[in-house]
């Protein structure tokens, strides 16, 4: 896949009603330029898939097939090609967020269910009050990356840096006793603002989500929340959001042990 294929990606994501903008495809290519692929039939692009490698852990996303070409093995072929790419790079774990449409394909390729996320969606009403967060400065990004690495057990530094560089005004943090105890990032989408990742301890998580509520009041948002983080689920419901759909986090290979009690919203299906 190259930048010339982004219109194909945008067409396929529109078929599926996904939220991505061209910036999301550009980010996919920037983070792993050799790991993004297009399937063609009769010289026409009919599918996409992208991988991103974070040391020993790889993430697969944007597996899309033209609606008129489904059930012909294109999705499976794309996945096998992408898996061959990551398997050749000393990866111990491969992960993805599956839609119900993709889940059967992934299961046949050795992926197993880990946990479920609920996508909460809605237009935020007026927020009840302000919260004690602060903007993220460039000098803070290293602390955000360290917190993200501890919670997700994955070194996603290049992704955090990219997301922050794209939308620095969407980032907020909470600092306690001289250290960052939580942060949240946000980025625009075709249908809604994607809120995430939001990683925080039990005290900082509700404050960061309350800050999101205040800053994005009157706008439509998506929050992908692990169902096992009950306080995060309860807070999303208190914001007046409803569950649009569920995503199944799946893995292949060595399990990755995240701290789900500190994962308030994921980055979205693109990178977990």
Backbone as CSV, one residue per row, in Angstrom:
resi,resn,N_x,N_y,N_z,CA_x,CA_y,CA_z,C_x,C_y,C_z
1,UNK,0.842,-1.186,0.000,0.000,0.000,0.000,0.880,1.239,0.000
2,UNK,0.457,2.269,-0.765,1.135,3.550,-0.802,0.083,4.650,-0.623
3,UNK,0.559,5.879,-0.575,-0.379,6.998,-0.439,-1.383,7.044,-1.594
4,UNK,-0.982,6.538,-2.750,-1.889,6.529,-3.893,-3.094,5.622,-3.664
5,UNK,-2.999,4.723,-2.695,-4.094,3.794,-2.407,-5.053,4.317,-1.338
6,UNK,-4.774,5.492,-0.780,-5.645,6.023,0.277,-7.086,6.207,-0.207
7,UNK,-7.329,6.686,-1.449,-8.729,6.760,-1.893,-9.445,5.410,-1.854
8,UNK,-8.728,4.320,-2.161,-9.317,2.987,-2.027,-9.697,2.725,-0.579
9,UNK,-8.781,3.005,0.350,-9.078,2.809,1.762,-10.274,3.610,2.211
10,UNK,-10.374,4.853,1.755,-11.502,5.695,2.141,-12.816,5.150,1.568
11,UNK,-12.772,4.632,0.346,-13.985,4.059,-0.234,-14.443,2.832,0.553
12,UNK,-13.498,1.976,0.928,-13.860,0.758,1.653,-14.348,1.080,3.064
13,UNK,-13.722,2.049,3.710,-14.173,2.376,5.064,-15.566,3.009,5.026
14,UNK,-15.875,3.757,3.959,-17.215,4.340,3.834,-18.258,3.246,3.645
15,UNK,-17.916,2.202,2.887,-18.835,1.077,2.719,-19.227,0.484,4.064
16,UNK,-18.271,0.466,4.993,-18.494,-0.147,6.299,-18.986,0.841,7.352
17,UNK,-19.095,2.123,6.993,-19.537,3.124,7.948,-18.528,3.402,9.041
18,UNK,-17.221,3.187,8.756,-16.192,3.428,9.756,-15.895,4.922,9.878
19,UNK,-15.091,5.260,10.875,-14.916,6.654,11.298,-13.637,7.310,10.767
20,UNK,-12.809,6.570,10.041,-11.481,7.073,9.697,-11.517,8.231,8.699
21,UNK,-10.506,9.086,8.825,-10.212,10.146,7.870,-8.957,9.769,7.082
22,UNK,-8.617,10.584,6.091,-7.368,10.326,5.370,-6.168,10.347,6.309
23,UNK,-6.244,11.162,7.356,-5.129,11.236,8.315,-4.872,9.886,8.983
24,UNK,-5.908,9.090,9.180,-5.732,7.775,9.810,-4.983,6.827,8.882
25,UNK,-5.269,6.902,7.579,-4.529,6.083,6.613,-3.089,6.557,6.495
26,UNK,-2.902,7.869,6.518,-1.540,8.394,6.454,-0.726,7.944,7.668
27,UNK,-1.376,7.925,8.845,-0.699,7.464,10.057,-0.347,5.986,9.955
28,UNK,-1.267,5.192,9.443,-1.021,3.766,9.258,0.222,3.541,8.407
29,UNK,0.317,4.269,7.313,1.469,4.131,6.416,2.752,4.662,7.047
30,UNK,2.647,5.750,7.802,3.837,6.330,8.415,4.426,5.423,9.494
31,UNK,3.556,4.774,10.275,4.037,3.942,11.379,4.656,2.636,10.901
32,UNK,4.194,2.108,9.767,4.732,0.834,9.269,4.613,0.813,7.738
33,UNK,5.451,1.578,7.043,5.285,1.724,5.591,5.404,0.422,4.812
34,UNK,6.166,-0.536,5.314,6.318,-1.802,4.590,5.274,-2.837,4.997
35,UNK,4.424,-2.502,5.973,3.494,-3.485,6.508,2.046,-3.258,6.135
36,UNK,1.791,-2.413,5.130,0.424,-2.113,4.706,0.226,-2.658,3.290
37,UNK,-0.893,-3.349,3.077,-1.062,-4.106,1.838,-2.422,-3.861,1.201
38,UNK,-2.455,-4.031,-0.122,-3.669,-3.918,-0.918,-3.856,-5.206,-1.697
39,UNK,-5.078,-5.698,-1.741,-5.426,-6.824,-2.610,-6.051,-6.281,-3.873
40,UNK,-5.655,-6.848,-5.019,-6.207,-6.421,-6.293,-6.845,-7.597,-7.016
41,UNK,-7.887,-7.305,-7.756,-8.530,-8.287,-8.626,-8.764,-7.610,-9.967
42,UNK,-8.223,-8.220,-11.013,-8.344,-7.633,-12.357,-7.801,-6.213,-12.396
43,UNK,-6.720,-5.991,-11.640,-6.070,-4.690,-11.640,-6.752,-3.618,-10.826
44,UNK,-7.784,-4.002,-10.083,-8.547,-3.043,-9.279,-8.380,-3.375,-7.806
45,UNK,-8.138,-2.366,-6.967,-8.016,-2.589,-5.538,-9.333,-3.032,-4.925
46,UNK,-9.298,-4.118,-4.164,-10.531,-4.656,-3.572,-10.408,-4.923,-2.077
47,UNK,-9.239,-4.654,-1.479,-9.085,-4.916,-0.049,-7.836,-4.281,0.504
48,UNK,-7.819,-4.088,1.814,-6.667,-3.508,2.500,-6.407,-4.240,3.806
49,UNK,-5.183,-4.134,4.283,-4.805,-4.601,5.617,-3.523,-3.885,6.004
50,UNK,-3.359,-3.628,7.287,-2.160,-2.949,7.742,-1.652,-3.520,9.053
51,UNK,-0.353,-3.603,9.193,0.274,-4.058,10.426,1.117,-2.941,11.009
52,UNK,1.312,-2.985,12.323,2.234,-2.066,12.988,2.978,-2.866,14.044
53,UNK,4.292,-2.772,14.038,5.106,-3.564,14.949,5.627,-2.690,16.074
54,UNK,5.357,-3.128,17.296,5.843,-2.479,18.509,6.775,-3.460,19.208
55,UNK,8.015,-3.548,18.748,8.946,-4.517,19.331,8.449,-5.937,19.096
56,UNK,8.250,-6.721,20.162,7.802,-8.107,19.991,6.304,-8.263,19.786
57,UNK,5.583,-7.146,19.746,4.121,-7.178,19.618,3.717,-6.467,18.328
58,UNK,2.832,-7.121,17.566,2.331,-6.516,16.332,0.834,-6.301,16.448
59,UNK,0.374,-5.260,15.771,-1.054,-4.956,15.727,-1.503,-4.972,14.278
60,UNK,-2.662,-5.573,14.016,-3.218,-5.621,12.668,-4.529,-4.858,12.656
61,UNK,-4.719,-4.050,11.623,-5.909,-3.204,11.552,-6.268,-2.928,10.101
62,UNK,-7.427,-2.278,9.935,-7.911,-1.820,8.639,-8.019,-2.958,7.628
63,UNK,-8.483,-4.120,8.102,-8.736,-5.246,7.203,-10.119,-5.029,6.594
64,UNK,-10.147,-4.629,5.343,-11.384,-4.254,4.660,-11.429,-4.917,3.283
65,UNK,-12.595,-5.393,2.904,-12.791,-6.008,1.593,-14.016,-5.389,0.943
66,UNK,-13.908,-5.092,-0.336,-15.036,-4.541,-1.085,-16.267,-5.423,-0.907
67,UNK,-17.393,-4.786,-0.621,-18.617,-5.536,-0.328,-18.994,-6.495,-1.450
68,UNK,-18.706,-6.140,-2.684,-19.068,-6.987,-3.815,-18.103,-8.148,-4.012
69,UNK,-16.989,-8.141,-3.275,-15.969,-9.191,-3.449,-15.818,-10.081,-2.222
70,UNK,-16.726,-9.939,-1.267,-16.612,-10.751,-0.059,-16.974,-12.209,-0.335
71,UNK,-16.520,-13.067,0.591,-16.746,-14.516,0.512,-16.010,-15.153,-0.661
72,UNK,-14.911,-14.520,-1.074,-14.062,-15.092,-2.115,-12.631,-15.309,-1.597
73,UNK,-12.436,-15.228,-0.291,-11.125,-15.500,0.293,-10.166,-14.335,0.293
74,UNK,-10.640,-13.140,-0.069,-9.734,-11.994,-0.137,-9.264,-11.577,1.253
75,UNK,-10.201,-11.525,2.209,-9.815,-11.162,3.569,-8.820,-12.142,4.160
76,UNK,-9.048,-13.427,3.928,-8.120,-14.450,4.433,-6.750,-14.306,3.788
77,UNK,-6.725,-14.057,2.468,-5.448,-13.889,1.774,-4.688,-12.674,2.308
78,UNK,-5.397,-11.575,2.550,-4.756,-10.388,3.108,-4.181,-10.670,4.487
79,UNK,-4.953,-11.368,5.320,-4.482,-11.685,6.667,-3.249,-12.590,6.631
80,UNK,-3.263,-13.602,5.782,-2.111,-14.508,5.697,-0.868,-13.754,5.237
81,UNK,-1.044,-12.847,4.296,0.096,-12.062,3.810,0.625,-11.149,4.906
82,UNK,-0.284,-10.526,5.648,0.126,-9.620,6.725,0.787,-10.399,7.853
83,UNK,0.250,-11.557,8.191,0.854,-12.385,9.236,2.244,-12.866,8.826
84,UNK,2.435,-13.183,7.553,3.759,-13.580,7.088,4.749,-12.436,7.271
85,UNK,4.282,-11.223,7.053,5.147,-10.057,7.245,5.572,-9.929,8.709
86,UNK,4.623,-9.987,9.644,4.985,-9.794,11.050,5.744,-10.994,11.609
87,UNK,5.404,-12.192,11.142,6.105,-13.380,11.641,7.578,-13.377,11.243
88,UNK,7.921,-12.670,10.209,9.312,-12.592,9.782,10.114,-11.543,10.526
89,UNK,9.511,-10.944,11.553,10.179,-9.871,12.297,10.218,-10.126,13.797
90,UNK,10.406,-11.379,14.172,10.597,-11.771,15.580,9.473,-11.288,16.482
91,UNK,8.253,-11.341,15.992,7.094,-10.949,16.780,6.592,-12.154,17.583
92,UNK,6.333,-11.930,18.863,5.835,-13.009,19.726,4.318,-12.986,19.881
93,UNK,3.729,-11.802,19.701,2.286,-11.640,19.897,1.721,-10.791,18.763
94,UNK,0.567,-11.215,18.241,-0.149,-10.445,17.227,-1.547,-10.184,17.765
95,UNK,-1.997,-8.934,17.661,-3.274,-8.555,18.266,-4.119,-7.753,17.289
96,UNK,-5.407,-7.719,17.560,-6.333,-6.938,16.748,-7.656,-6.808,17.489
97,UNK,-8.465,-5.861,17.052,-9.842,-5.711,17.532,-10.760,-6.163,16.413
98,UNK,-11.546,-7.189,16.661,-12.352,-7.815,15.627,-13.791,-7.324,15.660
99,UNK,-14.322,-7.062,14.476,-15.765,-6.897,14.319,-16.378,-8.292,14.165
100,UNK,-17.690,-8.425,14.349,-18.315,-9.734,14.138,-18.073,-10.301,12.744
101,UNK,-17.950,-9.423,11.734,-17.713,-9.877,10.369,-16.343,-10.526,10.224
102,UNK,-15.349,-9.964,10.904,-13.992,-10.487,10.769,-13.639,-11.615,11.714
103,UNK,-14.359,-11.741,12.818,-14.001,-12.716,13.850,-13.813,-14.142,13.325
104,UNK,-14.719,-14.688,12.495,-14.518,-16.066,12.025,-13.228,-16.249,11.232
105,UNK,-12.836,-15.230,10.455,-11.580,-15.316,9.697,-10.404,-15.399,10.654
106,UNK,-10.416,-14.551,11.681,-9.293,-14.506,12.614,-9.192,-15.798,13.428
107,UNK,-10.312,-16.360,13.798,-10.294,-17.611,14.559,-9.647,-18.734,13.755
108,UNK,-9.937,-18.791,12.468,-9.349,-19.829,11.617,-7.841,-19.667,11.475
109,UNK,-7.351,-18.455,11.727,-5.921,-18.175,11.621,-5.205,-18.251,12.968
110,UNK,-5.893,-18.762,13.981,-5.244,-18.993,15.265,-5.435,-17.919,16.305
111,UNK,-6.255,-16.916,16.050,-6.514,-15.875,17.043,-7.559,-16.376,18.043
112,UNK,-7.375,-15.979,19.295,-8.323,-16.354,20.343,-8.833,-15.087,21.033
113,UNK,-10.026,-15.184,21.575,-10.640,-14.036,22.247,-9.911,-13.714,23.544
114,UNK,-9.731,-12.426,23.815,-9.128,-11.962,25.064,-10.161,-11.236,25.926
115,UNK,-10.782,-10.209,25.390,-11.835,-9.511,26.132,-12.634,-8.653,25.170
116,UNK,-13.755,-8.148,25.657,-14.677,-7.375,24.822,-14.634,-5.901,25.200
117,UNK,-14.689,-5.053,24.185,-14.829,-3.613,24.376,-16.196,-3.190,23.843
118,UNK,-16.794,-2.219,24.497,-18.038,-1.623,24.013,-17.723,-0.262,23.420
119,UNK,-18.201,-0.031,22.201,-18.073,1.304,21.628,-19.274,2.133,22.064
120,UNK,-19.013,3.126,22.908,-20.044,4.071,23.326,-20.063,5.245,22.350
121,UNK,-21.253,5.660,21.978,-21.421,6.727,20.997,-22.507,7.683,21.455
122,UNK,-22.368,8.943,21.102,-23.429,9.903,21.356,-22.922,11.326,21.329
123,UNK,-23.866,12.256,21.292,-23.523,13.673,21.402,-23.540,14.039,22.874
124,UNK,-22.441,14.601,23.334,-22.317,14.894,24.749,-23.166,16.105,25.132
125,UNK,-23.948,15.994,26.211,-24.682,17.157,26.718,-23.744,18.099,27.456
126,UNK,-24.280,19.188,27.959,-23.469,20.117,28.750,-22.884,19.395,29.947
127,UNK,-21.633,19.661,30.244,-20.947,18.986,31.342,-21.332,19.600,32.674
128,UNK,-21.339,18.786,33.749,-21.734,19.309,35.055,-20.739,20.275,35.677
129,UNK,-19.426,20.069,35.423,-18.438,20.937,36.078,-17.085,20.786,35.410
130,UNK,-16.179,21.704,35.719,-14.804,21.626,35.234,-14.006,20.646,36.086
131,UNK,-12.869,20.195,35.555,-12.020,19.237,36.264,-10.569,19.703,36.245
132,UNK,-9.759,19.242,37.213,-8.384,19.741,37.350,-7.374,19.024,36.462
133,UNK,-7.546,19.158,35.142,-6.554,18.598,34.231,-5.673,19.714,33.696
134,UNK,-4.612,19.333,32.997,-3.744,20.335,32.395,-3.364,19.889,30.987
135,UNK,-3.075,20.839,30.090,-2.642,20.469,28.738,-1.342,19.668,28.779
136,UNK,-1.134,18.891,27.741,0.101,18.121,27.606,1.105,18.954,26.815
137,UNK,2.263,19.189,27.403,3.349,19.885,26.722,4.263,18.860,26.058
138,UNK,5.018,19.257,25.033,5.936,18.308,24.393,6.861,17.602,25.376
139,UNK,7.269,18.300,26.418,8.172,17.685,27.403,7.497,16.595,28.221
140,UNK,6.146,16.546,28.200,5.408,15.543,28.968,5.246,14.225,28.223
141,UNK,5.491,14.219,26.912,5.149,13.053,26.101,5.908,11.807,26.551
142,UNK,7.143,11.958,26.972,7.912,10.796,27.432,7.238,10.131,28.634
143,UNK,6.649,10.933,29.536,5.931,10.360,30.676,4.662,9.653,30.231
144,UNK,3.983,10.202,29.225,2.797,9.538,28.701,3.158,8.177,28.110
145,UNK,4.265,8.141,27.379,4.698,6.887,26.764,5.043,5.858,27.835
146,UNK,5.705,6.297,28.905,6.060,5.370,29.977,4.818,4.808,30.650
147,UNK,3.811,5.651,30.880,2.565,5.181,31.477,1.846,4.223,30.534
148,UNK,1.798,4.570,29.262,1.162,3.702,28.275,1.847,2.335,28.227
149,UNK,3.175,2.324,28.284,3.925,1.062,28.241,3.613,0.195,29.460
150,UNK,3.491,0.822,30.619,3.203,0.048,31.828,1.797,-0.545,31.790
151,UNK,0.818,0.229,31.321,-0.569,-0.232,31.332,-0.825,-1.259,30.235
152,UNK,-0.291,-1.028,29.040,-0.589,-1.901,27.902,0.430,-3.017,27.698
153,UNK,1.535,-2.967,28.427,2.620,-3.942,28.256,3.138,-3.947,26.819
154,UNK,3.086,-2.783,26.177,3.512,-2.626,24.792,4.206,-1.274,24.647
155,UNK,5.318,-1.253,23.927,6.026,0.005,23.712,5.439,0.696,22.485
156,UNK,4.388,1.487,22.700,3.698,2.169,21.605,4.154,3.618,21.465
157,UNK,5.409,3.869,21.807,5.903,5.242,21.813,5.703,5.959,20.496
158,UNK,5.986,5.287,19.376,5.872,5.961,18.080,4.416,6.332,17.778
159,UNK,3.484,5.535,18.272,2.081,5.870,18.065,1.652,7.043,18.931
160,UNK,2.036,7.040,20.214,1.669,8.141,21.103,2.252,9.450,20.591
161,UNK,3.502,9.415,20.162,4.127,10.628,19.619,3.368,11.140,18.404
162,UNK,2.957,10.235,17.530,2.249,10.644,16.316,0.878,11.222,16.654
163,UNK,0.127,10.548,17.529,-1.200,11.038,17.888,-1.118,12.413,18.551
164,UNK,-0.130,12.582,19.413,0.027,13.882,20.070,0.409,14.960,19.055
165,UNK,1.316,14.645,18.143,1.747,15.627,17.151,0.588,16.069,16.268
166,UNK,-0.347,15.149,15.984,-1.479,15.472,15.123,-2.510,16.347,15.837
167,UNK,-2.739,16.083,17.122,-3.782,16.801,17.863,-3.297,17.170,19.264
168,UNK,-2.305,18.051,19.381,-1.808,18.395,20.717,-2.869,19.043,21.600
169,UNK,-3.810,19.777,20.992,-4.843,20.448,21.790,-5.865,19.468,22.357
170,UNK,-5.896,18.247,21.830,-6.827,17.247,22.345,-6.300,16.473,23.533
171,UNK,-5.052,16.715,23.917,-4.402,15.935,24.971,-4.501,16.639,26.323
172,UNK,-4.804,15.870,27.345,-4.836,16.366,28.714,-4.218,15.320,29.637
173,UNK,-3.686,15.790,30.760,-3.113,14.879,31.747,-3.491,15.323,33.145
174,UNK,-3.303,14.426,34.088,-3.424,14.729,35.515,-2.125,14.305,36.175
175,UNK,-1.579,15.206,36.961,-0.325,14.941,37.649,-0.598,14.931,39.155
176,UNK,-0.043,13.935,39.824,-0.194,13.834,41.266,1.157,13.448,41.877
177,UNK,1.531,14.172,42.926,2.810,13.913,43.602,3.978,13.945,42.617
178,UNK,3.916,14.855,41.669,5.029,15.054,40.755,5.094,14.100,39.575
179,UNK,4.116,13.235,39.410,4.152,12.299,38.285,2.792,12.266,37.587
180,UNK,2.797,11.842,36.330,1.567,11.731,35.562,0.805,10.502,36.026
181,UNK,-0.424,10.707,36.504,-1.250,9.582,36.958,-2.322,9.203,35.940
182,UNK,-2.401,9.960,34.843,-3.347,9.621,33.794,-3.296,10.633,32.670
183,UNK,-3.702,10.195,31.469,-3.769,11.102,30.334,-4.834,10.616,29.363
184,UNK,-5.274,11.525,28.504,-6.228,11.192,27.458,-5.842,11.940,26.191
185,UNK,-5.983,11.273,25.050,-5.786,11.876,23.738,-7.105,11.813,22.973
186,UNK,-7.232,12.619,21.946,-8.448,12.627,21.125,-8.073,13.006,19.707
187,UNK,-8.847,12.502,18.745,-8.619,12.847,17.346,-9.958,12.889,16.612
188,UNK,-10.057,13.739,15.586,-11.318,13.848,14.850,-11.529,12.656,13.935
189,UNK,-12.794,12.393,13.620,-13.141,11.345,12.681,-14.240,11.804,11.755
190,UNK,-14.611,10.950,10.809,-15.637,11.294,9.840,-17.004,11.412,10.483
191,UNK,-17.245,10.639,11.535,-18.550,10.630,12.191,-18.512,11.176,13.603
192,UNK,-17.344,11.073,14.251,-17.263,11.450,15.665,-15.812,11.638,16.059
193,UNK,-15.600,12.332,17.181,-14.274,12.387,17.795,-13.995,11.035,18.449
194,UNK,-12.826,10.461,18.161,-12.385,9.232,18.825,-11.618,9.636,20.073
195,UNK,-12.137,9.262,21.232,-11.517,9.611,22.509,-10.663,8.432,22.963
196,UNK,-9.355,8.623,22.964,-8.483,7.553,23.395,-7.128,7.620,22.706
197,UNK,-6.146,7.023,23.369,-6.300,6.263,24.605,-6.488,7.169,25.822
198,UNK,-7.186,6.618,26.803,-7.265,7.232,28.124,-6.774,6.196,29.107
199,UNK,-5.611,6.439,29.677,-4.978,5.522,30.624,-4.777,6.263,31.934
200,UNK,-5.237,5.658,33.027,-5.200,6.395,34.292,-5.479,5.468,35.448
201,UNK,-5.100,5.918,36.650,-5.451,5.165,37.850,-6.909,5.464,38.218
202,UNK,-7.360,4.872,39.314,-8.774,4.939,39.678,-9.233,6.364,39.989
203,UNK,-8.343,7.215,40.477,-8.726,8.591,40.785,-8.705,9.479,39.555
204,UNK,-7.702,9.280,38.693,-7.541,10.170,37.548,-8.503,9.838,36.410
205,UNK,-8.882,8.575,36.257,-9.738,8.184,35.139,-11.041,8.961,35.056
206,UNK,-11.843,9.003,36.128,-13.093,9.769,36.058,-12.875,11.254,35.809
207,UNK,-11.797,11.815,36.333,-11.526,13.238,36.125,-11.202,13.521,34.661
208,UNK,-10.457,12.631,34.029,-10.118,12.828,32.620,-11.348,12.688,31.734
209,UNK,-12.205,11.711,32.020,-13.421,11.551,31.223,-14.380,12.717,31.449
210,UNK,-14.411,13.233,32.675,-15.230,14.417,32.939,-14.709,15.614,32.151
211,UNK,-13.389,15.699,32.005,-12.800,16.781,31.224,-13.154,16.628,29.750
212,UNK,-13.146,15.387,29.248,-13.598,15.129,27.879,-15.039,15.604,27.710
213,UNK,-15.867,15.285,28.671,-17.282,15.681,28.655,-17.405,17.196,28.511
214,UNK,-16.610,17.932,29.300,-16.667,19.398,29.269,-16.164,19.942,27.933
215,UNK,-15.036,19.426,27.461,-14.408,19.986,26.259,-15.160,19.640,24.980
216,UNK,-15.834,18.482,24.958,-16.483,18.038,23.728,-18.010,18.095,23.821
217,UNK,-18.528,18.832,24.794,-19.975,18.994,24.916,-20.549,19.541,23.609
218,UNK,-21.667,18.946,23.179,-22.298,19.350,21.929,-21.744,18.660,20.701
219,UNK,-20.737,17.790,20.872,-20.142,17.072,19.756,-20.335,15.560,19.949
220,UNK,-20.305,14.842,18.849,-20.448,13.387,18.884,-19.090,12.756,19.145
221,UNK,-19.065,11.763,20.030,-17.818,11.109,20.408,-17.986,9.595,20.345
222,UNK,-16.862,8.906,20.159,-16.751,7.451,20.307,-15.777,7.176,21.448
223,UNK,-16.166,6.279,22.352,-15.280,5.793,23.403,-15.317,4.271,23.360
224,UNK,-14.160,3.631,23.154,-14.073,2.175,23.160,-13.584,1.729,24.533
225,UNK,-14.494,1.146,25.315,-14.272,0.904,26.739,-14.254,-0.600,27.023
226,UNK,-13.224,-1.114,27.710,-13.240,-2.523,28.104,-14.391,-2.795,29.065
227,UNK,-15.179,-3.822,28.797,-16.323,-4.116,29.656,-15.892,-4.481,31.068
228,UNK,-14.673,-4.993,31.216,-14.207,-5.384,32.553,-13.874,-4.177,33.429
229,UNK,-13.690,-3.001,32.827,-13.441,-1.787,33.613,-14.799,-1.168,33.933
230,UNK,-15.431,-1.667,35.005,-16.797,-1.257,35.314,-16.920,0.233,35.599
231,UNK,-15.977,0.858,36.323,-16.093,2.302,36.523,-16.095,3.090,35.216
232,UNK,-15.295,2.635,34.230,-15.270,3.324,32.937,-16.600,3.146,32.203
233,UNK,-17.158,1.941,32.252,-18.455,1.686,31.626,-19.529,2.562,32.270
234,UNK,-19.529,2.592,33.610,-20.530,3.384,34.323,-20.409,4.865,33.987
235,UNK,-19.176,5.351,33.853,-18.994,6.772,33.571,-19.468,7.086,32.153
236,UNK,-19.164,6.212,31.202,-19.622,6.442,29.838,-21.145,6.509,29.786
237,UNK,-21.799,5.663,30.555,-23.259,5.690,30.604,-23.765,6.974,31.248
238,UNK,-23.053,7.460,32.270,-23.470,8.694,32.938,-23.343,9.906,32.019
239,UNK,-22.505,9.790,30.971,-22.335,10.868,30.003,-23.472,10.884,28.978
240,UNK,-24.388,9.939,29.080,-25.508,9.866,28.160,-25.196,9.131,26.870
241,UNK,-24.094,8.368,26.858,-23.701,7.642,25.657,-24.356,6.263,25.631
242,UNK,-24.547,5.734,24.423,-25.135,4.406,24.264,-24.136,3.489,23.567
243,UNK,-24.328,2.193,23.733,-23.443,1.227,23.079,-23.855,1.086,21.620
244,UNK,-22.944,1.424,20.742,-23.177,1.280,19.304,-22.933,-0.155,18.857
245,UNK,-21.836,-0.743,19.321,-21.474,-2.112,18.949,-20.396,-2.595,19.905
246,UNK,-20.021,-3.861,19.748,-18.945,-4.429,20.549,-17.782,-4.837,19.637
247,UNK,-16.598,-4.745,20.168,-15.380,-5.187,19.504,-14.729,-6.260,20.359
248,UNK,-14.200,-7.280,19.726,-13.555,-8.373,20.449,-12.050,-8.276,20.274
249,UNK,-11.354,-8.018,21.368,-9.891,-8.015,21.289,-9.410,-9.456,21.242
250,UNK,-8.585,-9.731,20.228,-8.113,-11.087,20.008,-6.590,-11.090,19.920
251,UNK,-6.001,-12.231,20.218,-4.555,-12.355,20.175,-4.125,-13.685,19.593
252,UNK,-2.922,-13.686,19.069,-2.297,-14.893,18.514,-0.871,-14.940,19.031
253,UNK,-0.502,-16.045,19.656,0.838,-16.152,20.221,0.841,-15.875,21.705
254,UNK,1.937,-15.344,22.194,2.113,-15.100,23.635,1.123,-14.047,24.132
255,UNK,0.380,-14.326,25.211,-0.590,-13.336,25.713,0.103,-12.055,26.187
256,UNK,-0.582,-10.947,26.012,-0.111,-9.639,26.487,-0.984,-9.255,27.677
257,UNK,-0.369,-9.062,28.815,-1.115,-8.845,30.062,-1.243,-7.348,30.352
258,UNK,-2.344,-6.776,29.896,-2.629,-5.373,30.136,-3.246,-5.177,31.525
259,UNK,-3.158,-3.956,32.019,-3.829,-3.582,33.264,-5.160,-2.936,32.888
260,UNK,-6.188,-3.757,32.734,-7.453,-3.253,32.210,-8.153,-2.307,33.171
261,UNK,-7.829,-2.370,34.465,-8.440,-1.438,35.399,-7.922,-0.017,35.189
262,UNK,-6.831,0.138,34.429,-6.293,1.461,34.127,-6.483,1.845,32.666
263,UNK,-7.165,0.990,31.910,-7.476,1.283,30.515,-8.918,1.759,30.442
264,UNK,-9.104,3.086,30.380,-10.443,3.680,30.414,-11.042,3.767,29.030
265,UNK,-10.264,4.091,28.028,-10.684,3.954,26.641,-9.464,3.537,25.830
266,UNK,-9.688,2.722,24.809,-8.576,2.298,23.955,-8.280,3.373,22.909
267,UNK,-7.245,3.139,22.118,-6.928,4.060,21.026,-7.914,3.938,19.876
268,UNK,-8.726,2.885,19.871,-9.571,2.566,18.747,-9.040,1.336,18.044
269,UNK,-9.814,0.750,17.148,-9.415,-0.505,16.525,-8.126,-0.429,15.704
270,UNK,-7.683,0.778,15.344,-6.476,0.878,14.516,-5.233,0.366,15.228
271,UNK,-5.128,0.622,16.539,-3.902,0.228,17.258,-4.147,-0.149,18.710
272,UNK,-5.348,-0.441,19.067,-5.599,-0.954,20.422,-5.604,0.057,21.543
